[in-house]
Each structure stands twice: as structure tokens, then as C-alpha cells.
Amino acid sequence: MEEKLIKDYSSPGRRGYSLPPLEVGKSDINENLAGYLREEIELPEVSEVDVVRHYTALSEMNYGVDSGIYPLGSCTMKYNPKRNERVARISGLSNIHPYQPIEQLQGSLEILYQLKLDLAEISSMDEITLQPASGAHGEFTSLLIVKKYFEDREENRTKVIVPDSAHGTNPASAAMAGFDVVEIASNERGMVDLDALAEALDENTAALMLTNPNTLGIFEEDILKITEMVHEVGGLVYYDGANMNAIMGYAKPGLMDFDLMHFNLHKTFSTPHGGGGPGSGPVGVKDFLAPYLPKPVLKKDQEKYFWDYQRPKSIGKVHSFYGNYGVMLRAWAYIKTVGGKGLKETTENAVLNANYLKARLKKDFELPYAEESLHEFVLSGSRQKEEGASTLNIAKRLLDYDQYAPTIYFPLVVKEAMMIEPTETENIGTLDHFVETMLTISREIKEDPELVINAPHTTTVRKLDETAAARNPDLHW
Ligand SMILES: *Cc1c(COP(=O)(O)O)cnc(C)c1O
């Protein structure tokens, strides 16, 4: 598990290159330039093979979707086909610059345009911006649109309603956009409580932010009633699209009467993500909100694609240039590879895999909401906690078995929550292995809780103080 620093492999004179003998006269480096040659920087003198082995060893200390199952609920950590990477590296796509004349960028703009059309089709929204760099950024962009829309109508609406099962970014985005956040409780079946919603709604309501299926994996059974109730008081309904892989090809937010939404390209459309980026959070809106979208908007006339900057009502720009282009390329490659039928199958397999895990785990772990669920589900580790080891301990113990943990302690409505989303890219062997491991850990807690409490035992670093690690990161050796 130990890996030396690269400088500890250094040996004087060792090189990663070999050059032919010098065929021209040596020249002295100008006095003025000499200051740039800094002797005090001790660069490691290493060979190519030293470098490759060092970084390969470091990469093996990490865990990723290429290593095994990564069942982080809500995050959709599916395997990212390498084909997408090849497409994103095509030199005609990776070596261009947004300042090039637009005539030279037509192919690239066509790809972005096609992506826009596909997202509009998948969601039944009318216009799309690709600018936002993440789901949270898409939420924030959308709320600025909501704000501008009501300012335009000279309506003073200050309230954004968010269910208690929502992702933390929802209330955070609403607060950042200057709204007052009103939280409503879910009912005992894990869905929006219509009475609580009715009570929260009034002429002050700007929007309801809703994830559907919600973070418990449950499809809101009264969705049409919910959107209708918000519209009745003149508010807008926002769809958090992080769970699109549960409904693609089967249901569309636009048809559920949502007014605007974000996508997480890096989740639903298989582009690598984690550790804070990169991402892409396109926003889709119905026609009446299109004037407020960030500018420029990608358009097409008879001959060519172009950026439309004539958007007097636009909220402005939310990202440099046009957003995270590399992520869009991968998402486009994925959509075009699998096609409409493939996206539908993706949904089916994501739902099937999650339900298979749920069926096999619900005897040994408490299932707080028995409703039918789609691509993810939430268990509680309460029983195990009583027996001596918490959900955090279980998550850490999974690492000893070379598997990644589910999302834990979210959504907040479930005590000792374990939110499990296997995604469609795992086969039954991998799913069974995960189940057996969870059952083994549950047994270990009964027999020897200390073993689980003190996990992980086999990883490069043991249990970290996660709060301190986030607040006071120690980034040097
Ligand atoms: C991931 C997620 C978000 C935030 O998206 P990022 O791309 O991580 O910023 C918002 N809502 C839900 C339900 C999510 O799962």
C-alpha cells in the first residue's frame, strides 16, 4: 500500500528521454535568461518507466467506476463507455477554440445543437441552454430565470417551496438566488404531502422545486395534481432532473407540466464525474421562459449555426464561453450510441437492478418506505445500529471488501439512511456479490461489532475525520 514520493525514485543523471548527439555549436545562455534556471528546484531525475509505475501505483490506491460497483444513490455512478472518451479526444473537436471564426466551428456547433434537440425530446421542454456546469449550477440558473420572469411581470414572489426529501443543493440554490426557502414534510409514504403543499402555497410562491422520482426513488403518484396546485396560485414548477435515468423513454417532465428543469449530463448520460467535476447541467424551459435563458443561445438559420446574443431579457451569462464542452461531447456520443431505444432500456435496467437489490436486502435491513421504487431505494441501518454498528461503520466496512459504499445519511427523512443506486451498468454477478457482502457485514455486526466499528482495515488510509478533511485539507506531504 505504501508508495514513495516521486523524488525518492530520483537518481542523478537518470532521464526519461534520449537525444541524438548535438550537431550544432553550443551556445551560452544569455545572462538575463539564466535567472530562470533555478538550481534550488530539485526536480526528480527519473526514467519513463519510473514515472509510469509511480502514477499507476497511486491510481491503484483509488477506487472508481472502472474498479467495481459504485452504488452511490442519487449520484448515478454508472460505467462510462470508453467510446465516449475517444469521441471527446478527436482532434477536430478537442483542438478548437471558441474564438475561431464561427464558419470553422460548424461541425462542433451541430453536435451541440443535436444535443439540445435530444434533451428537448427526452424531456419535452422547448428550449435548452447548455451553459451551466453542474446540476446545482442548473438549479441556480433556473431560479434566476424564475426571478427575472416574475420581475418582468411585476409580481413580487419571494418563496420557493422544497420538500424535506430534496437534495441539499435545492434549498441552497434557492437561498443563493435570494428566495426564502419553505420546507414541506413528506407524507408517511415518502411522497409530497398534498395538505402540507396546499398550506405552503400562496400568491407569494415563486416556485416549487421537485425531484421525481424523489430521492427515495419513489415516483410522485399525484404529480399532475401537484403541478396543477402550484400553477393555480401562479407559481412555477421546477424539475430537478438528477433522476432522469429512472424515467427516460417512459415519462417526460414537460408532459407532467413542469415549466423548467435541469439535467445532470454527468449522471444520466454517462460522463465521468466525482470529486467536484467536471459536469454539465443544461437547463430546459417551456417557450414562455425561453427569453430569460442565459445568452448566447445556439440557433440555426438556413445555412449555418450561430450564437444569438440579441436576448434583451436574458439573465446574462452563467459560464465562460458556452459551458463544459468536453462533457457535452461525451453525453452526445452516449445518446447517439445507444439511441432512443437504448435510453429506454437504460431506464428499464436501472430500475430492474435497483429492485433486485431491494428485494434481496430488505429482509436483513429495514426498509422504511415500502412503496414501489424505481432506480434507487433507501434502507435504514437502524437495526444494525442497535446491534452496535452504525451506517457509517457499514459503509467503511464495505471498502474492506473492495466495494464502494452507498450514499449515507441522505435523504434526511430516513434515520441511518443508506441510499442505493446500482445503475444499469452492473451485471447480476456484481449485484449478487454486493448483496452477499452486505449480508456478511450484517452478520459481522451480530458476532463482532468491533470489527465493523473499526473498519476500514485494508485501505491505504484508515477512517478519516471527514469534517476536518473537508474544512482543513492538508494538501502537502
Ligand atoms: C446530484 C444531484 C443534484 C446536484 O447536481 P450536481 O451536478 O452534483 O451539482 C441535485 N439534485 C439531486 C437529486 C442530485 O442527485
The ligand as a Gaussian input file, in Angstrom:
#p B3LYP/6-31G(d) Opt

LIG

0 1
 C      -26.619000      15.301000      -7.844000
 C      -27.882000      15.960000      -7.503000
 C      -28.010000      17.357000      -7.557000
 C      -26.838000      18.284000      -7.799000
 O      -26.192000      18.035000      -9.009000
 P      -24.621000      18.316000      -9.172000
 O      -24.405000      18.030000     -10.606000
 O      -23.920000      17.376000      -8.246000
 O      -24.397000      19.741000      -8.825000
 C      -29.255000      17.904000      -7.314000
 N      -30.308000      17.133000      -7.020000
 C      -30.218000      15.774000      -6.938000
 C      -31.446000      14.984000      -6.609000
 C      -28.998000      15.151000      -7.171000
 O      -28.903000      13.825000      -7.086000

